[in-house]
Amino acid sequence: MSIDNQIQVVLIDDDPHLRQALCQTLDLAGLKVLTLGEATGLTARLSRDWPGVVVSDIRMPGMDGLELLAELHGQDPDLPVLLITGHGDVPLAVQAMRAGAYDFLEKPFASDALLDSVRRALALRRLVLDNRSLRLALSDRQQLSTRLVGHSPQMLRLREQIGALAATRADVLILGETGAGKEVVARALHDLSSRRSGPFVAINAGALAESVVESELFGHEPGAFTGAQKRRIGKFEFANGGTLFLDEIESMSLDVQVKLLRLLQERVVERLGGNQLIPLDIRIIAATKEDLRQSADQGRFRADLYYRLNVAPLRIPPLRERGEDALMLFQHFADEASSRHGLPLHELQPGQRALLLRHSWPGNVRELQNAAERFALGLELALDNTPDNPSAGVLTSTPGGLSEQVEQFEKSLIAAELTRPHSSMRSLAEALGVPRKTLHDKLRKHGLNFANQSGDDE
């Protein structure tokens, strides 16, 4: 059994009379004390962030104070350990101080000396844990910035929400379009939570056949249905102690939704064909690309399940709403791909940057990552915002020569201007600031076409 975080002092001494007297001193001073007659097994009962201090005699049967000090500091070198010594143990106490003991008290000692040392140790422990918590928070923010790249207000807000929710036990509903990064957000919530050492189980409900979805999620006992020859542990049970990420929750049948609602409310699972209720310590993160409230109004999604899931919603903004995040993400993915393939890095040129910013990214981050990979490989990629305009822009990694970079820049600018409505070639030429004859030549050179919207070339 672990030691409660309300305990401030663990006092260890094999002499029951001294143990009782010291416990009374600490208790009268308002400190919560746990007394033990031996040190064996203590380390396993203390978490690394336990906020108290240990007071131990040096000479005890079994594990002595020096062995305890070494074991405790093997788990947490910052844990204050105060040692009680007899007169002949002073050299041992000096050795222990060099090994990292916080203080030692030579018998007999005054009660005030013990209280003063314990209080100073507790103050140090609070400071250490505060600093540790601050470092962890900074590390978490840096980790989020690496996973969820972007400086737009929407992404700053999303990272703040993830940081706040990760520390809670609340189930979360992630809302976002296809390719927006819902599983990345779910994984971040898990990795920044106290469940990080437990399993993270991701399952796409939309990819499961209706005939196997219940068995896959809830498990089954032998003989539960034809072909069920042995017990199967379902995904919910497999994720016990951790997090289950359930994507495309809108695709679940109403019957399965009823079972999910029960699981969320009671935190138990019952395998198909079984009678045993299995308790679960689990966090559910659901995700959807649809408006579940609208689906509930239309009878396609249970309203009670929607309200149960919608306690802590997180909306992932589509890439088209994130401004220059697209450029940062593109360069990030392109650099990763270049490194992975052992290729030189390519920097985006101004015309290419303009092209990326004008693209609507209907496939969101997933589409952008694919485009960045092709760019890193030197493959040509057409970015087409409208089905009727195949010359919206062509993106490829720019060669190193200046003349080739200039040509690529020129082509990108013309292609970007072609995405805007122009009634005539004259209008297009004026927008680009070149004579019509020059424009004709450049369109031919770059393989671009002007779709004349009025039939007038003037």
C-alpha positions in Angstrom: 0.0 0.0 0.0 1.4 3.4 -1.0 1.9 6.2 1.6 -0.7 8.9 1.4 0.5 12.3 0.2 -1.0 13.8 3.4 1.7 12.2 5.5 4.5 14.7 6.0 7.0 12.6 8.0 7.8 8.9 8.0 9.5 8.0 11.3 11.5 4.8 11.5 13.0 3.4 14.7 13.1 -0.1 16.1 12.8 1.2 19.7 9.0 1.5 20.3 9.4 3.9 23.3 11.6 6.3 21.4 9.3 6.0 18.4 6.2 6.9 20.4 7.9 9.9 22.1 9.2 11.3 18.7 5.8 10.7 17.1 4.1 12.7 19.9 6.6 15.6 19.5 5.9 15.8 15.8 2.1 15.3 16.2 1.9 18.1 18.8 3.6 20.4 16.2 0.8 19.7 13.8 2.7 17.4 11.5 1.1 14.2 10.1 3.3 11.3 11.0 3.6 7.6 10.0 5.7 5.5 12.3 7.4 2.2 11.3 9.5 -0.3 13.2 11.7 -1.3 10.2 12.8 0.2 6.9 12.3 -2.8 4.6 9.8 -2.1 1.9 9.5 1.6 2.5 10.9 2.7 -0.9 8.3 0.8 -2.9 5.6 2.7 -0.9 6.8 6.2 -1.7 6.1 7.8 -5.0 8.9 10.0 -6.6 6.9 13.1 -5.9 5.8 12.3 -2.3 5.9 15.6 -0.5 7.3 14.5 2.9 10.6 13.7 4.6 12.0 10.6 6.2 13.5 10.4 9.7 15.3 7.1 10.5 17.6 5.6 13.0 20.9 4.3 11.7 21.3 1.1 13.6 18.3 -1.2 13.0 17.8 -4.9 12.3 17.3 -5.8 8.7 17.8 -2.7 6.6 19.8 -0.1 8.5 19.6 3.7 7.9 22.6 3.9 5.5 21.1 1.2 3.3 17.7 2.9 3.4 19.3 6.3 2.4 21.0 4.6 -0.6 17.8 2.9 -1.7 15.6 6.0 -1.3 18.1 8.2 -3.2 18.2 5.6 -5.9 14.6 6.4 -6.5 14.6 10.2 -5.8 18.0 11.8 -5.0 16.2 15.0 -3.8 14.2 13.3 -1.0 15.4 14.7 2.4 16.5 11.9 4.8 17.3 12.8 8.5 19.3 10.2 10.4 19.3 9.6 14.2 22.6 8.5 15.6 23.9 7.2 18.9 27.2 8.7 20.2 29.3 6.0 18.7 27.6 6.4 15.3 28.8 10.0 14.6 31.5 8.8 12.1 28.7 6.8 10.3 26.5 9.9 10.3 29.3 12.0 8.7 29.7 9.4 6.1 25.9 9.5 5.5 26.0 13.3 5.1 28.6 12.9 2.4 26.3 10.3 0.8 23.5 12.9 0.7 21.7 12.7 4.0 19.9 16.0 4.8 20.9 16.1 8.5 21.7 13.9 11.5 20.7 14.2 15.1 22.9 12.7 17.9 21.1 11.1 20.8 19.9 12.5 23.1 18.6 15.5 21.3 16.1 18.2 22.2 12.6 18.2 20.7 13.1 21.6 19.2 16.2 20.4 17.3 14.1 17.6 15.7 11.3 20.0 14.8 13.6 22.6 13.4 15.4 20.1 11.2 12.1 18.5 10.0 10.5 21.9 9.2 13.6 23.0 7.2 13.6 19.7 5.3 9.9 20.1 4.5 10.4 23.6 3.2 13.3 22.3 1.0 11.1 19.5 -0.3 8.3 21.9 -1.3 10.8 24.0 -3.2 12.2 21.0 -5.0 8.8 19.7 -6.0 7.7 23.2 -7.1 10.8 23.5 -9.3 10.3 20.0 -10.6 6.7 20.8 -11.5 7.7 24.0 -13.3 10.3 22.1 -15.3 7.8 19.5 -16.2 5.3 22.1 -17.3 7.9 23.8 -19.5 8.9 20.5 -20.9 5.3 19.7 -21.7 4.8 23.0 -23.5 7.9 22.4 -25.5 6.7 18.9 -26.4 3.3 20.3 -27.5 5.1 23.0 -29.6 7.0 20.2 -31.4 3.9 18.0 -31.9 1.4 20.7 -32.7 3.5 23.2 -34.8 2.2 26.7 -35.3 2.0 30.2 -33.8 -1.5 31.1 -34.9 -3.9 32.2 -32.1 -6.0 29.1 -32.7 -3.0 26.8 -32.1 -1.8 28.7 -29.1 -5.3 28.3 -27.6 -5.4 24.6 -28.5 -2.1 23.9 -26.8 -3.3 25.8 -23.6 -6.5 23.7 -23.6 -4.5 20.4 -24.0 -2.2 21.4 -21.2 -5.1 22.2 -18.9 -7.1 19.1 -19.7 -4.2 16.6 -19.7 -3.8 17.0 -15.9 -7.5 16.1 -15.3 -9.4 12.8 -15.4 -12.0 14.1 -17.7 -13.0 12.3 -20.9 -12.5 14.5 -24.0 -14.3 15.0 -27.3 -12.1 16.1 -30.1 -13.8 17.9 -33.0 -11.9 18.3 -36.3 -12.0 17.7 -40.0 -10.4 14.7 -41.7 -6.6 15.1 -41.6 -6.6 17.8 -39.0 -4.6 15.8 -36.5 -7.1 14.4 -34.0 -5.0 11.4 -33.1 -1.9 13.7 -32.5 -4.0 15.7 -30.0 -5.3 12.5 -28.3 -1.8 11.2 -28.0 -0.6 14.5 -26.5 -3.4 14.4 -23.9 -2.3 10.9 -22.9 1.5 11.6 -22.8 1.1 14.7 -20.7 -1.3 13.0 -18.2 -0.6 10.9 -15.1 -1.6 7.9 -17.3 1.5 8.3 -19.6 3.0 5.0 -18.3 -0.2 3.2 -19.1 -1.4 2.0 -22.6 -2.6 4.3 -25.3 -5.0 2.3 -27.5 -6.3 3.9 -30.7 -9.2 2.5 -32.7 -11.1 3.8 -35.7 -14.8 2.9 -35.2 -15.5 3.7 -38.9 -13.0 1.0 -40.0 -14.7 -1.8 -38.0 -17.2 -4.1 -39.6 -20.6 -4.0 -37.9 -20.3 -7.7 -37.2 -17.1 -7.4 -35.1 -17.3 -4.0 -33.6 -18.8 -5.1 -30.2 -16.3 -8.0 -29.8 -13.5 -5.7 -30.8 -14.4 -3.0 -28.3 -15.9 -5.1 -25.4 -14.3 -8.5 -25.8 -16.1 -11.9 -25.7 -16.2 -15.2 -23.8 -15.8 -18.6 -25.5 -19.1 -19.6 -27.2 -20.5 -16.1 -27.2 -21.2 -16.5 -30.9 -20.4 -18.8 -33.7 -16.6 -19.0 -34.1 -15.8 -17.6 -30.7 -13.6 -20.4 -29.5 -11.6 -18.6 -26.8 -11.8 -15.5 -24.7 -10.9 -12.2 -26.3 -10.0 -9.1 -24.3 -11.6 -6.0 -25.9 -10.0 -2.7 -26.6 -11.5 -1.0 -23.6 -10.3 -3.7 -21.2 -6.9 -3.7 -22.9 -6.6 0.0 -22.3 -7.2 -0.3 -18.6 -4.9 2.0 -16.6 -4.4 4.2 -19.7 -6.3 5.9 -22.5 -8.5 4.7 -25.3 -8.8 6.9 -28.4 -12.0 6.2 -30.3 -12.0 8.0 -33.7 -15.0 8.5 -36.0 -17.4 7.8 -33.1 -20.3 9.1 -35.2 -20.1 5.8 -37.2 -21.0 3.6 -34.2 -24.5 2.0 -34.3 -27.1 3.1 -31.8 -26.8 -0.3 -30.0 -23.1 0.1 -29.5 -23.7 3.7 -28.4 -25.9 2.4 -25.5 -23.1 0.1 -24.3 -20.6 2.9 -24.6 -22.8 5.2 -22.5 -23.0 2.6 -19.8 -19.3 2.2 -19.8 -18.7 5.9 -19.5 -21.2 6.2 -16.6 -20.3 3.1 -14.6 -16.6 2.5 -15.6 -17.3 -1.2 -16.1 -17.2 -3.5 -19.1 -19.0 -6.8 -19.7 -17.6 -9.1 -22.3 -20.1 -10.6 -24.9 -21.4 -13.9 -23.5 -20.1 -13.1 -20.0 -21.8 -12.1 -16.7 -18.9 -10.5 -14.9 -18.6 -6.8 -14.7 -15.0 -5.8 -15.0 -14.0 -2.4 -13.4 -12.0 -0.1 -15.5 -9.6 2.8 -14.7 -9.6 4.3 -18.2 -9.8 7.7 -19.9 -11.9 7.9 -23.1 -11.0 10.3 -25.8 -13.5 10.3 -28.6 -13.2 12.1 -31.9 -15.5 13.1 -34.7 -15.6 15.1 -37.9 -19.4 15.6 -37.7 -21.6 17.9 -35.7 -22.9 15.4 -33.1 -25.5 17.8 -31.9 -27.0 17.9 -35.3 -26.7 14.1 -35.6 -28.5 13.7 -32.3 -31.3 16.0 -33.5 -31.7 13.8 -36.6 -31.8 10.6 -34.5 -28.5 9.3 -35.8 -26.6 9.7 -32.5 -27.9 9.3 -29.0 -28.4 12.7 -27.3 -27.5 11.4 -23.8 -24.2 10.0 -25.1 -23.5 13.4 -26.9 -24.1 15.3 -23.6 -21.9 12.8 -21.7 -19.1 13.2 -24.2 -19.4 16.9 -24.7 -18.2 17.9 -21.2 -14.7 18.7 -22.4 -14.7 19.4 -26.1 -11.5 20.4 -28.0 -11.8 21.8 -31.5 -8.9 21.5 -33.9 -8.9 24.4 -36.4 -8.7 23.4 -40.1 -5.4 24.4 -41.8 -7.1 27.1 -43.9 -7.9 29.1 -40.7 -4.3 29.0 -39.4 -2.7 31.5 -41.8 1.1 31.2 -41.9 1.1 28.0 -39.8 0.9 26.3 -43.2 4.3 27.6 -44.1 5.9 26.6 -40.8 4.3 23.1 -41.0 5.3 22.6 -44.6 9.0 23.5 -43.9 8.9 21.3 -40.8 7.6 18.2 -42.6 9.9 18.9 -45.6 13.0 19.1 -43.4 12.0 15.9 -41.6 11.5 14.1 -45.0 14.8 15.4 -46.3 16.6 14.2 -43.2 14.9 10.8 -43.4 15.8 10.3 -47.0 19.3 11.7 -46.7 18.5 14.5 -49.2 19.6 18.2 -49.0 17.2 20.6 -47.4 15.2 22.9 -49.7 14.0 26.4 -48.6 10.7 27.7 -49.9 11.0 30.6 -52.3 8.6 33.6 -52.1 6.4 32.4 -55.0 6.1 29.0 -53.4 5.2 30.5 -50.1 2.5 32.5 -51.8 1.2 29.4 -53.5 1.0 27.5 -50.2 -0.8 30.3 -48.5 -3.4 30.5 -51.2 -4.2 26.8 -51.1 -7.3 25.8 -49.1 -5.9 22.5 -47.9 -9.1 20.4 -48.0 -7.1 17.5 -46.6 -5.7 19.6 -43.8 -2.3 18.6 -42.2 -2.4 15.2 -43.8 -2.5 16.7 -47.3 0.2 19.2 -46.4 2.5 16.5 -45.0 2.1 14.6 -48.3 2.9 17.7 -50.3 6.0 18.4 -48.2 7.2 14.9 -48.7 7.0 15.2 -52.4 8.7 18.6 -52.3 11.6 17.1 -50.3 11.9 14.3 -52.9 12.0 16.8 -55.8 8.7 15.6 -57.2 6.3 18.1 -58.9 3.0 18.6 -57.2 0.0 20.5 -58.5 -1.9 22.4 -55.8 -5.4 23.0 -57.2 -7.9 24.9 -55.1 -10.7 24.6 -57.7 -11.6 21.6 -59.9 -12.0 24.0 -62.9 -8.6 25.5 -62.6 -5.9 22.9 -63.1 -3.2 25.6 -63.3 -3.6 26.9 -59.8 0.1 26.3 -59.1 2.8 23.7 -59.4 5.1 23.2 -56.5 8.5 21.5 -56.7 11.8 21.8 -54.8 13.8 24.7 -56.4 17.2 23.9 -58.0 20.2 25.7 -56.7 20.9 27.9 -59.7 19.8 31.6 -59.6 18.3 31.6 -63.1 16.3 28.5 -62.3 15.1 30.0 -59.0 14.0 33.1 -60.8 12.1 31.1 -63.4 10.4 29.1 -60.7 9.5 32.3 -58.9 8.1 33.8 -62.1 6.0 30.7 -62.9 4.6 30.6 -59.3 3.6 34.3 -59.5 1.8 33.8 -62.8 0.1 30.6 -61.7 -1.1 32.3 -58.5 -2.5 35.3 -60.5 -4.3 32.8 -62.8 -6.3 31.7 -59.8 -8.0 35.1 -59.7 -10.8 36.1 -62.0 -9.7 38.0 -65.1 -12.0 39.0 -68.0 -9.3 39.2 -70.6 -5.6 38.7 -71.3 -5.2 42.5 -71.0 -6.5 42.4 -67.5 -4.2 39.6 -66.6 -1.2 41.4 -68.2 -2.0 44.6 -66.3 -2.2 42.7 -63.0 1.2 41.2 -63.6 2.7 44.5 -65.0 3.9 43.0 -68.3 2.9 43.6 -72.0 0.5 41.1 -73.5 3.1 39.7 -75.9 5.5 39.1 -73.1 2.7 37.4 -71.1 1.8 35.1 -74.1 5.5 34.1 -74.3 5.8 33.4 -70.6 2.6 31.3 -70.5 3.9 29.2 -73.4 7.3 28.8 -71.7 5.9 27.7 -68.4 3.1 25.5 -69.9 0.3 27.6 -68.3 -3.1 28.4 -69.8 -5.3 31.4 -69.5 -9.0 30.5 -69.4 -10.6 33.4 -71.2 -13.8 34.1 -69.4 -15.4 36.6 -71.8 -14.1 35.5 -75.2 -12.4 38.9 -75.4 -8.6 38.9 -75.7 -8.4 42.6 -75.4 
